[in-house]
């Protein structure tokens, strides 16, 4: 199965990022994970959030940013992969002049119900 980003509609997640869900059990034959492309515009950041069950990987495709994992902050650029454990508060801020493009892989699959904004 091949799926192009142009063949799926985008939506905004609880953290405020715009995503295209390329593979998810609700829309494809995958079972235990999801894959999405996320965009964070220049000078924007996602809301700090946690996933209670999902382990997540961000793979930076394009752009520059700073990811916050708990109290730790790290600069990220294309080719960097970030492992985010369940229950770990995180967000990402675009620090570059262009769009920050991220491939997001979640296991179990992304769910609004599994996502909680920090402080809520």
PyMOL commands that set and color helices and strands:
alter all, ss='L'
color gray80, all
select helices_A, chain A and resi 5-7+112-114
alter helices_A, ss='H'
color red, helices_A
select strands_A, chain A and resi 10-12+18-23+34-40+49-51+55-62+64-69+72-77+81-84+90-94+100-107+115-117
alter strands_A, ss='S'
color yellow, strands_A
deselect
rebuild
show_as cartoon
